[in-house]
Amino acid sequence: MIQTKTNIKDYTKGKIPTQLILFALPLFLSNILQVVYNMVDMIVVEHAMSTVGLSAVAVGGDVSGFMTFIAMGFSAAGQVLIAQFIGENKRERLGLFISTLFRFLMIAALVLSAVCLLFRNPILRAMHTPEASYSEALAYSTVCMLGLVFIYGYNAISAVLRGMGDAKHPFIFICIAALLNVALDLLFVLVFHMGAMGAALATVISQGISFLCCAAFLYKNQEKFELKISAADLLKSDRSMLFSLLKLGTPMAIKSAAIHFSKLFVNSWINSYGLEVSGFAGIANKVNSISVLFSNSLNAAGSSMVGQNIAAKQFARVKTILRTMFVITLSIATLLSAFILIFPETFFGLFTSDNAVMAVAMKYLPVAVMLFFGSALRAPMNSILNGSGNYKINFVTAILDGIVMRIGLSLLFGLVFDMQYIGFWLGDALAGFTPFFIGVAFYFSGIWKKGRN
């Protein structure tokens, strides 16, 4: 009998640097494309509507980002659990777990979408959205809320593929989304003059098509991933697996929600400093996206690799994975910092030609450097925190990183030290180092060797 070739990757043996780079590279390119097509939204809208459009996309993007906290947290948890099933050689459980994950996230998306649509006006008011850009921000947010199910679906299926060690195919599908998003942006905003709503519509349609392509690929190739899932199975869930997902995913979702909430809190204060500062807030978000794109890529790859090796009790390999990640992330952070400090006008000039907005950008440079190095240091530590499957340490990190430090430091620098909007950005950047310190303590404690508990 001929054995079917499997697409599942085994990271418990082999050369770690090569495995890490080959796994993280497609994730990195995927994240770049996501940042790029989000940047396209801002560039096209700013070209068509000037600072008003820039502010609308900035505020709408903040709200849209916050709505993904459940998808981010539970997809990350699902990826780790899948990796651990593989490391423990329990591949027969994958199909039922994937059905459980997908069903849970689809229900969550529908519920959250309904709640956000109901309270969209109070949410934007709480964000101190400038009156000049309020109607455009409302239109942008509404479209994103209606398309939330596509974002959740894509994250679920991508997490499944990443958990099995496949980062190549999610990259292919995000390429489709990026190209389509650019084309639709130009069509809806510049040709049909639909403003910020057109940019949001372009994003939702492109994400929806990417999700459907990704789902079709997984379903068609399930045998190669050692799965047996029918359409009817997607309506089923296993209680014990759901409990494991909730136990690990809840603190991860809380962490994601807390970070997004703190950013909404910070940006709500920042928006109160006027239209130019509110407009630059969107650009600042893109700088933050750049800082985390390499960090998140390596974190996602590292979490799966660490998860497999902890489950297989290959602890020496975990140490090598973390060391390799530090070398890569710190090198990238150094290069990014050098570029933005030497060529600030070139970078920020991609988004705006407004002199007032550019003046804000020059004050932001030290914050950008802190964002780059904060991301570099926390990526390896997040890999050990997430990959271990330890829900207790993830919960502690969620509270400290997402709420206590981000909001606390932002208020300290912004209001107590009277650094105004720069102080809020500075506090947020410094809080990004929190997972590094927690992760270091967790690693040297040796608790991570016990795996899920």
Beta strands, then each sheet from edge to edge (+ up, - down):
end
